[in-house]
Each structure stands twice: as C-alpha cells, then as structure tokens.
Amino acid sequence: MENNKKIIRGGTFITMDESSGDIVNGALLIEGNRISAVSADIHAFDAHTDADIIDAQGAVVTPGMVDAHRHNWMALFRGVSVDESLPAFLINTFHTFGALMTADNMYAAVLNGNVSALNAGTTTVYEVNDCVNSPEHAANAVQAMKDSGIRGVYGYGMQVYDFKPAGFASMDARRACAREISDTLFSGQDRLAPGMLLSDPGTVPFAEFAAQIRLADGIGLKSATHTGAAKTSVLLRGLRELDDHGLLLPGHIHAHSNGLTGEDWKLIAKSGGHVASTPSSELQMGMGFLPYQPCVEFGIPFALGTDFVGVTTDDLFTQMNMALQIERALANDKVHQRDTMPFEITPTVREALRWATLGGAEVLGLQDEIGSLTSGKKADIIIIRHKDGFAPAMHPVGSVVQMTHANDVDTVIADGVIRKRHGQLTSFDTKKIVHLSQVALAELEPKIKKLNILDAEAVEKFFRIGERMASFHFSQAYSEEFFAQAMKS
C-alpha cells in the first residue's frame, strides 16, 4: 500500500500562489490526498520520519496541468487529422469515426488517453465525451476515468452519430440517460464530477438545445459547447439567441471561440462564461487565431486544452509554447505596424503557465481545490527534471513553458497518489492498456478503411447545408409573441 504521507524536498517550487511565490530549495508535505504545508525550509518536515521522501533537487515542482478540453474517445486515432480543415474533420472523421465506436472501444480509448495525459503531467481533464452512442458508452467512459486515477469532469456528449443499432430511441432518452448517470456513477466521488457537452450550436432545433441547457443547469452539470469555432460561419454561434432566452449561464465553458465578434464577447462576459482554447487544432483547422486577447479585454477566464491526438501531441507543454509564441507574434506585429520595435514582450511565460494550471482550474470551477501548490488544496503535483542541457535551467518558469517535453516529467502525483516516478508510470498495468488499445484499433481500422472520404468540393457542399440548417434552428428562438413582448419591455 502506498504511503499516506509524502515529502517533496529541494528543487524550485513554482507554487502559482501569489502569497507564496516561487520557493527555491524548499519542501512540501502531503498527507492523504491534500497538501498539508509548503515551506521555504528544506528541513521543515524532517520530523515526519514515516513519510515517503521524494527528492526534487535540481528539478522544478509545479501544480499538475489542467486540460480544459480533451476528446479522449479519439485517443486511438493518432495523427489521423494532421492535414484536415475543420469542415473536413467534422464530415470525414468526427461523425464517421464516431459512428463506429463501440462501448468496449470507448473504454480502451478513454483509459489510453487519460493515462497518456498523466504521463505528460496532466492531472485534471475536462473529458469531452461527445460520442455517447449508448448508455454503455457513457458508463465505460466514466469507468475508464475512474480506473486511470485522473481528476476531471466527465462531459456527457449530446451529439448523435449514425451508430447501429441506435442506443437511444430519442433525444428525450439521451437526456434521461445524462440525468441517470449523473445521479448514479458519481455517487461518493471526490475526484470526478459530471458535466455535459451540449449539441454543437445550430445542429439541433432551438427547443432541444434549450432543453439540454436547462437539464444541465437543473442538475448541476458543468456544461460546455464548441462555440464560434467555425470562423466566418453562422454554425456554432447563437449566443444572442441564447441570451434572449436567459440560456447563457455562469461557468459555461465555450471551447475554441475563435470566430466570435465583439458583441459575442460582451455576452459571454456578462453571463460569467469561460473559454478553453486548443491552439494546435485551432490554428491548423482554420478556426482562427487564439481568443486570448478578447478574454483579457473582457475579463473572461481563459484556459488551454489539447483537443485530440489526431492533430498534435497530447501534452499541455506543446500547447503553452504554441499559444504563447502566437500571442507574442500578434502583439509584436501591432508594434511593427507603428514602424518601431517591441521593447517589451507580452504575454509572459508565467501568464502562459497560469493558462495550464490555475487558469484551467478556474475554468473548470476547481480553483479552490487545485491549480496551485497551496496548503489545503488537493495534492496534484508534478516534478519536471529536464534531460537536455546537462545543467539546471536559469529561468525555471521559462523552462517549464518553453523547453519541456512529456519525457521531462519525472514524477506525477494525482490526488495524493504517485502515478509516475523516476520517469516511469506506476500503479498501471501498461501491458493491459496497450493490449486493449491494440484490440480496439484492430476492430476499428478495417471499418475506417471502408469509409467514403469526401473531397473538398463535397465537404463544402455539406458544410453549406449545415450552415443553412443552423440559420433555421437559430430562427426558432423567435416568434411574433417574442417580439411583441420585447417591444413592451
């Protein structure tokens, strides 16, 4: 049985806690699944002779990374979408692959994805499980999260695929399943919470979209949508329509949001909404630049996610690096347009680290529990030991954001349990995970090879039909009675 008490000694502690700052050669005490104390004295907890001592000399200690938007049901499809635009991905990969996923495939994929996340220093995820083809799919995904030991929110997906035989008779049945799962599978859970990934805005009738939001709000689910991801398109929008009916709610996570306008940002800010950006997929797929600056301007909590491994690596270090350099390039370009040079570089590396730690915790509503190395918070901690350079980094925060790879993550502690140590995963049957993944992929690959892949012209045709459908669904938010009432108020 693992020791209930642990001490991390030495190294540089980047606490992300303003009252503590960075601590060089300090110590941190873990009791159970919480941080009991943090000290600048490396010997502060030496009296705890029964503790497991974890040596962090020469390393950097940070809070565990928080991935605010991650499709682990697609964890087996590595590299499949590296040349796809968003419309091509949605039509040729997302909906077609999703229609093939069985409940057993789901368990293998979600377990694979979450263990991979832990290996890369991510201790908390928003599980975007938008492939709930049946109640068994949802149950298996939740069980895989439990078995992985990760912390997170399970986002029960309301998207519908052409899965046969159909797992739900109607959208009413799909919503009823969401309620049942939230009532049963999370009972007594401290590490996992239920959420809902709503139907993509514009893809279902407005009344159905409203019913999903009211259900999620009524039973306390942490809801999310793919919002404004199709830049220049009416698809995935509808914020004004939702606001007119009081359906933009506090804490809702708007993923991507690259194509939103100034009025949209005002509505998100007014409603208390949050934003999660996935830099690699957004930049590649033509969603637009990151929405960080509007979030700063309107005071909207901002976090990062990895999206899925079909496009890039699934570690948040890559996303931090990419997001930071893109934001700096955009800021520098504005200065260049004034025919001068930038004499200050923004954002800073510390801001970028916040996006993947305390910022992510805030977006998930967990800022009081995780995101910083603070006494009383949950013990979600990683130790980074850089293997390149043969010498400690002179700028620890900069080295974490700009120079870290998944294989630099030496130790991962999630909810007080050591999940990786000395660079090796612990407490997992990795052979079983590999076997499950290989079996699932062997089942899926022959089916995938038989799929009819549409060319760019056909993709555009379907996408334009989808846009018209979205316009129709958004128009259902209004009636003569609505306008008559609006004129009176």
Buried (B, 14 or more C-beta within 10 A) or exposed (E): EEEEBBBBBBBBBBBBBEEBEBBEBBBBBBBEBBBBBBBEEBEBBEEBEEBBBBBBEEBBBBBBBBBBBBBBBBBBBBEBBEEBBBBBBBBBBBBBBBBBBBBBBBBBBBBBBBBBBBBBBBBBBBBBBBBBBBBBBBBBBBBBBBBBBBBBBBBBBBBBBEBEEEBBEEBEEBBBBBBEBBEEBBEEEEBBBBBBBBBBBBBBBBEBBBBBBBBBBEEEBBBBBBBBBBBEBBBBBBBBBBBBBEBBBEBBBBBBBBBBEEEBBBBBBEBEBBBBBBBBBBBBBBBBBBBBBBBBEBEBBBBBBBBBBBBBBBBBBBBBBBBBBBBBEEBBEEEEEEEEEBEEEEBBBBBBBBBBBBBBBBBBBBBEBBBBBBBEBBBBBBBBBBEEEEEBBEEBBBBBBBBBBBEBBBBBBBBBBBBBBEEEBBEBEEEEBEEBBEEBBEBBEEEBEEEEEBEEEBBBEBBEEBBEBBBEBBEBBBEEEEEEEEEEE
